[in-house]
Amino acid sequence: MLHNVHHGVASILAVNLAVPFFGIFALKLGASNYQVALLSSAPAVVSLLAMIPGAVYVDRFPQKKRITTLFFLAHRVFFLVLACIPFMTADRRAAALVVAVALMNLPGAIGNVAWQSFISRVIPPAHRAKAFAHRNRLMNIVGTGAVVIAGRALDIMSYPIGYQVTFFLAFVAALVELRIFQRIEEPESPPFPVTAGAMTAVRANGSEHGLHRRLIRLQGSFREAVRDILAHPRFVRYTLASMVFYFMWQIAWPLFTLYQVKVLGANNLWISLLTLANTGGSVFGYGFWASFAERHGHLKTLCVSTAGIFVVPVLYAFSHDLTAIAALNLAVGAVFSGVNLSLFNVLLEKTPDEHTTTYMAYYNTAITLTAVFAPMIGVALLNLLGFFWAFLICGLGRLIGSLSFYLVLRSERRAAGRISCEEAGTGLPA
């Protein structure tokens, strides 16, 4: 768990030297509003095409660390590709950035699913709340420092040298990240438990791993995959709720960047300061939400914390000053840390134990589908209604997203009540 914390710190250092500045870098390259939206949508399209086949491939490996490392490395190499974009002709730079960011998500998406499967066997469920809270807290502290320093350096150094230097340093930090990741000890792969869905596959194929082989060979896999997914209603409910939440959450993403830069005139330093405010608030929030999750469970934590993030686009609609937005980010960061902590932990609770990587790919593919359309809809709302009404609509959408998790919680409480009644009726201990 200690090495996992160190890996998280190194990874956020690499990511935050580059990713927070993609939007303003695109605008400096002459990108249009829709190209800024494509920085979110295009990677999502690539993920949809790659995630499930990639996860099925990863699931072939009993030990996940080596294959995860290779996908991480392939993703981080693109930092060097981004550093070379200014060498291209001016009319191609913005499009090249969109393409590079999209393609880097091919190994990135698969590597993320592989890591989720890997870490689910490394961190025991009883320790996940505190382990990930500690990891995320330190990640935010280091990541915030990286963003602030990088933002100031980008404003001091001449364009585009500053971006090229920071992207190169991001790659160097990624090499350190991968070295630390290698220190995490991976337990032996446990045997897959036989569930109802797996038993169907056994009868059909005469083997406990029949479903897995069909997925790998891609022979009739879609129908069997759907059948097996539907055999896990808790997983299905959480996935559908997450799709609603992510869609409503992501609509406002390109609007924030466009409003900060084009309307309020934010430079690289201001972008980093806004990130500092957001993550600074989350540093204080993680301790509270970890304790809350231990008392009430991760799903209730998710319901409570997501209910507060609707205020971000609403207050953006009435804010005309970067200082006010920075103060807003500080408060919202404390609330959003509960969302960040609970989303992954609830996923681990709802994911079936057999073929974990594949199921996580199903989940990530589903929520990635929302990222294909949500940013483009956000820009369409902006063009149709302007910033003010677009932000208000985004706030209402986020409330709907939070409600979807409440419906999951309510459904599970009803199911738990029915089970308790049945056990009481048969004389079994509840």
C-alpha positions in Angstrom: 0.0 0.0 0.0 2.9 2.3 0.7 4.4 1.7 -2.8 0.9 2.3 -4.2 0.9 5.8 -2.5 4.3 6.6 -3.9 3.2 5.4 -7.4 0.2 7.7 -7.2 2.4 10.7 -6.3 4.8 10.0 -9.2 2.0 9.5 -11.7 0.2 12.7 -10.8 3.5 14.6 -11.1 3.9 13.3 -14.6 0.3 13.9 -15.6 0.0 17.4 -14.0 3.0 18.7 -15.8 1.1 18.3 -19.1 -2.6 17.5 -19.0 -4.0 20.6 -17.2 -2.5 22.8 -20.0 -3.9 20.9 -23.0 -6.8 23.3 -23.3 -4.8 26.6 -23.2 -2.1 25.0 -25.4 -4.8 24.1 -28.0 -6.1 27.7 -28.0 -2.6 29.0 -28.5 -2.2 26.7 -31.4 -5.4 28.2 -32.9 -7.9 25.6 -32.0 -11.6 26.3 -32.5 -14.3 25.7 -29.8 -15.2 22.4 -31.2 -11.5 21.3 -31.3 -11.3 22.1 -27.6 -14.3 19.9 -27.1 -12.7 17.2 -29.1 -9.8 17.1 -26.6 -12.4 15.3 -24.4 -14.6 13.6 -27.0 -11.9 12.2 -29.4 -10.0 10.2 -26.6 -13.4 8.8 -25.6 -14.0 7.4 -29.1 -10.6 5.7 -29.0 -11.4 4.2 -25.6 -14.7 2.8 -26.9 -12.9 1.0 -29.7 -10.0 -0.3 -27.6 -11.1 -0.8 -24.0 -13.1 -4.1 -24.1 -10.8 -5.9 -26.6 -7.8 -4.6 -24.7 -9.2 -5.7 -21.3 -10.0 -9.2 -22.7 -6.4 -9.4 -23.8 -5.1 -8.2 -20.4 -7.4 -10.8 -18.7 -5.4 -13.5 -20.4 -2.5 -12.7 -18.1 -2.8 -14.2 -14.5 -0.3 -11.5 -13.3 -1.2 -8.0 -14.4 1.8 -5.9 -13.4 4.0 -6.4 -16.4 1.3 -5.8 -19.0 0.0 -2.8 -17.1 3.5 -1.3 -17.1 3.8 -1.7 -20.8 0.6 0.1 -21.5 1.5 2.9 -19.0 4.8 3.4 -20.9 3.1 3.5 -24.3 0.8 6.2 -23.0 3.5 8.3 -21.4 5.6 8.2 -24.6 3.0 10.5 -26.2 4.3 13.4 -24.0 7.3 13.4 -26.3 5.0 13.4 -29.3 3.2 16.5 -27.9 6.5 18.3 -27.4 7.1 17.9 -31.2 3.8 19.4 -32.4 5.2 23.1 -32.5 7.6 21.9 -35.2 4.7 21.3 -37.6 3.2 23.9 -39.9 0.8 26.3 -38.2 -2.3 25.1 -40.0 -1.9 21.5 -38.8 -0.8 22.0 -35.1 -4.3 22.2 -33.5 -5.5 19.1 -35.4 -2.3 17.3 -34.6 -2.8 18.0 -30.9 -6.4 16.6 -31.0 -5.2 13.4 -32.8 -2.2 12.9 -30.5 -4.3 13.3 -27.4 -6.9 10.9 -28.8 -4.3 8.2 -29.8 -2.5 8.4 -26.4 -5.7 7.3 -24.8 -5.5 4.0 -26.7 -2.8 2.5 -24.4 -4.0 4.9 -21.6 -7.5 3.5 -21.4 -6.3 -0.1 -21.5 -3.6 0.6 -18.9 -6.1 2.2 -16.6 -8.4 -0.9 -16.7 -5.4 -3.2 -16.2 -4.4 -1.1 -13.2 -7.9 -1.2 -11.7 -7.9 -5.0 -11.9 -4.3 -5.2 -10.5 -4.9 -2.9 -7.6 -8.2 -4.6 -6.6 -6.2 -7.6 -5.6 -3.4 -5.6 -3.9 -5.5 -3.5 -1.6 -7.9 -5.5 0.7 -11.4 -4.2 0.8 -11.2 -3.3 4.5 -8.3 -1.0 3.9 -9.4 0.7 0.7 -11.1 3.8 2.2 -8.1 4.9 4.1 -5.5 3.6 1.6 -7.0 5.5 -1.3 -7.8 8.6 0.8 -4.1 8.8 1.8 -3.0 8.2 -1.8 -5.3 10.8 -3.2 -4.5 13.3 -0.5 -0.7 13.1 -1.3 -1.4 13.0 -5.0 -3.3 16.3 -4.7 -0.5 18.0 -2.7 2.2 17.0 -5.2 0.1 17.4 -8.2 -1.0 20.9 -7.2 2.6 21.9 -6.7 3.5 20.6 -10.1 0.7 22.5 -11.8 1.6 25.8 -10.0 5.3 25.5 -10.9 4.6 24.4 -14.4 2.0 27.2 -15.0 4.4 29.9 -13.8 7.2 28.4 -15.9 5.1 28.4 -19.0 4.3 32.1 -18.5 8.0 33.0 -18.0 9.5 30.9 -20.8 8.9 31.8 -24.4 6.2 30.0 -26.4 6.4 27.2 -27.5 9.6 26.3 -25.7 7.9 26.3 -22.3 5.3 23.7 -23.4 8.0 21.5 -25.0 10.1 21.6 -21.8 7.2 20.7 -19.5 6.0 17.9 -21.8 9.6 16.4 -21.7 9.8 16.7 -18.0 6.4 15.0 -17.8 7.9 12.0 -19.6 10.9 11.9 -17.3 8.6 11.9 -14.3 6.7 9.1 -15.9 9.8 6.9 -16.0 10.2 7.4 -12.3 6.5 6.5 -11.9 7.0 3.2 -13.7 10.1 2.4 -11.7 8.1 2.8 -8.5 5.2 0.8 -9.9 7.5 -2.2 -10.3 8.0 -2.3 -6.5 4.4 -3.2 -5.8 4.1 -6.9 -5.0 1.3 -8.6 -6.9 -0.4 -11.5 -5.1 -1.0 -14.8 -6.8 -4.1 -14.8 -9.0 -7.0 -16.3 -7.1 -9.2 -18.9 -8.8 -12.3 -17.5 -10.3 -15.5 -18.2 -8.3 -18.2 -19.9 -10.2 -21.2 -17.6 -10.5 -24.6 -18.2 -12.2 -23.3 -16.6 -15.4 -20.2 -18.7 -15.3 -22.2 -21.9 -14.6 -24.1 -21.2 -17.8 -20.8 -21.0 -19.7 -19.7 -24.3 -18.0 -22.8 -26.2 -19.2 -22.4 -24.7 -22.7 -18.7 -25.4 -23.1 -17.9 -28.2 -20.6 -15.2 -25.9 -19.0 -15.2 -23.5 -16.0 -13.4 -21.0 -18.2 -15.7 -21.4 -21.3 -17.0 -17.8 -21.2 -13.5 -16.5 -20.9 -12.3 -18.4 -23.9 -15.2 -17.3 -26.0 -14.4 -13.7 -25.1 -10.8 -14.1 -26.1 -11.7 -15.9 -29.3 -14.4 -13.3 -30.0 -16.8 -16.1 -31.2 -20.3 -15.2 -30.2 -18.8 -13.2 -27.4 -21.3 -10.3 -27.5 -24.4 -12.3 -26.7 -22.6 -14.3 -24.0 -21.1 -11.1 -22.5 -24.5 -9.4 -22.3 -26.0 -12.5 -20.7 -23.3 -12.7 -18.1 -23.5 -8.9 -17.4 -27.2 -9.1 -16.8 -26.6 -11.9 -14.3 -25.1 -9.3 -12.0 -27.8 -6.7 -11.5 -25.9 -4.7 -8.8 -23.2 -4.1 -11.4 -25.7 -3.2 -14.1 -27.5 -0.7 -11.8 -24.3 1.0 -10.8 -23.0 1.2 -14.4 -26.3 2.8 -15.7 -26.3 5.3 -12.8 -22.6 6.2 -13.5 -23.4 6.8 -17.2 -26.1 9.3 -16.2 -23.8 11.0 -13.7 -20.7 11.2 -16.1 -22.8 12.5 -18.9 -24.3 15.3 -16.9 -20.9 16.0 -15.3 -18.9 16.2 -18.5 -21.2 18.6 -20.5 -19.6 21.6 -18.7 -16.0 20.6 -19.1 -15.1 22.5 -22.3 -17.2 25.4 -21.1 -15.0 25.9 -18.1 -11.8 26.2 -20.2 -13.4 28.5 -22.8 -14.9 30.8 -20.1 -11.6 31.0 -18.1 -9.4 31.8 -21.1 -11.6 33.6 -23.6 -13.9 35.6 -21.2 -11.9 36.0 -18.0 -8.4 36.1 -19.7 -6.8 33.4 -17.6 -3.1 32.6 -18.4 -1.1 29.5 -17.6 -0.5 30.7 -14.0 -4.2 31.3 -13.4 -5.0 27.9 -14.8 -2.6 26.4 -12.3 -3.9 28.5 -9.4 -7.5 27.4 -10.1 -6.2 23.8 -10.0 -4.4 24.6 -6.8 -7.6 25.9 -5.2 -9.5 22.8 -6.3 -7.0 20.3 -5.1 -6.2 22.3 -2.0 -9.8 21.9 -0.9 -9.7 18.2 -1.6 -6.7 17.7 0.6 -8.8 18.7 3.6 -11.8 16.8 2.3 -10.3 13.3 1.9 -10.0 12.8 5.7 -13.6 13.7 6.3 -15.0 11.6 3.4 -12.8 8.5 4.3 -14.3 8.6 7.8 -17.8 9.1 6.4 -17.4 6.2 4.1 -16.2 3.9 6.9 -19.4 4.8 8.9 -22.0 4.9 6.1 -20.5 3.0 3.2 -19.1 4.2 -0.1 -22.4 4.3 -2.0 -24.0 6.7 0.5 -20.8 8.8 0.4 -21.2 9.0 -3.3 -24.8 10.1 -3.1 -24.0 12.8 -0.6 -20.9 14.2 -2.2 -22.2 14.3 -5.8 -25.2 16.3 -4.6 -22.9 19.3 -4.0 -21.1 19.6 -7.3 -24.1 21.1 -9.1 -23.1 24.5 -7.7 -19.9 24.7 -9.8 -21.6 25.6 -13.2 -24.3 27.6 -11.4 -21.8 29.8 -9.7 -19.7 30.1 -12.9 -22.8 31.6 -14.5 -22.8 34.4 -11.9 -19.0 34.8 -11.6 -17.1 37.4 -13.6 -13.8 37.3 -11.7 -11.0 34.7 -11.6 -10.5 35.3 -7.8 -14.1 34.4 -7.1 -13.8 31.3 -9.2 -10.6 30.3 -7.3 -12.5 30.7 -4.0 -15.3 28.5 -5.5 -12.8 25.9 -6.5 -11.4 25.7 -3.0 -14.8 24.9 -1.5 -15.9 22.5 -4.3 -12.6 20.6 -4.1 -13.4 19.6 -0.5 -16.8 18.3 -1.6 -15.5 16.6 -4.8 -12.9 14.7 -2.9 -15.8 12.5 -1.7 -16.8 11.8 -5.3 -13.3 11.0 -6.4 -12.8 8.7 -3.4 -16.1 6.9 -3.7 -16.5 6.3 -7.5 -13.7 3.8 -7.7 -14.4 2.1 -4.3 -18.0 1.5 -5.2 -16.9 0.1 -8.6 -14.7 -2.4 -6.8 -17.7 -3.4 -4.6 -20.0 -3.9 -7.6 -17.6 -5.6 -9.9 -17.9 -9.4 -10.1 -14.9 -11.3 -8.9 -14.4 -13.4 -12.0 -12.7 -11.7 -14.9 -12.4 -8.4 -13.1 -10.5 -6.7 -15.8 -13.1 -7.5 -18.4 -16.0 -6.2 -16.2 -14.1 -3.0 -15.4 -13.7 -2.6 -19.2 -17.4 -2.9 -19.6 -17.9 -0.2 -17.0 -15.3 2.1 -18.4 -16.5 1.6 -21.9 -20.0 2.6 -20.8 -19.0 5.8 -19.0 -16.6 6.6 -21.9 -19.5 6.5 -24.3 -20.9 9.5 -22.5 -17.6 11.4 -23.0 -18.0 11.1 -26.7 -21.1 13.3 -26.8 -21.2 15.3 -23.6 -18.5 17.9 -24.4 -19.9 18.4 -27.9 -23.4 19.0 -26.4 -21.8 21.5 -24.0 -20.3 23.5 -26.9 -23.6 23.3 -28.7 -25.4 24.7 -25.7 -22.8 27.5 -25.5 -23.3 28.4 -29.2 -27.1 28.3 -28.9 -27.7 29.9 -25.5 -24.5 31.6 -24.3 -22.4 30.9 -21.2 -25.0 32.0 -18.6 -27.9 29.6 -19.6 -25.5 26.8 -20.6 -24.0 26.8 -17.2 -27.4 26.8 -15.5 -28.5 23.8 -17.6 -25.3 22.0 -16.7 -26.0 22.6 -13.0 -29.5 21.1 -13.3 -28.0 18.1 -15.2 -25.6 17.5 -12.3 -28.4 17.3 -9.9 -30.0 14.6 -12.1 -26.7 12.7 -12.1 -26.6 12.7 -8.3 -30.2 11.5 -8.1 -29.2 8.4 -10.2 -26.9 7.2 -7.4 -29.6 7.8 -4.8 -31.9 5.5 -6.8 -29.2 2.8 -6.7 -28.8 3.2 -3.0 -32.6 3.0 -2.5 -32.8 -0.1 -4.6 -30.0 -1.9 -2.7 -31.6 -1.0 0.6 -34.9 -2.5 -0.5 -33.1 -5.6 -1.7 -31.2 -5.9 1.6 -34.6 -5.5 3.4 -36.1 -8.4 1.4 -33.2 -10.6 2.2 -33.4 -9.9 5.9 -37.2 -10.7 5.9 -36.6 -14.0 4.1 -33.9 -15.0 6.5 -36.1 -14.1 9.4 -38.9 -16.1 8.0 -36.7 -19.2 7.6 -35.2 -18.9 11.1 -31.8 -18.0 9.7 -29.7 -15.3 11.4 -30.2 -12.0 9.5 
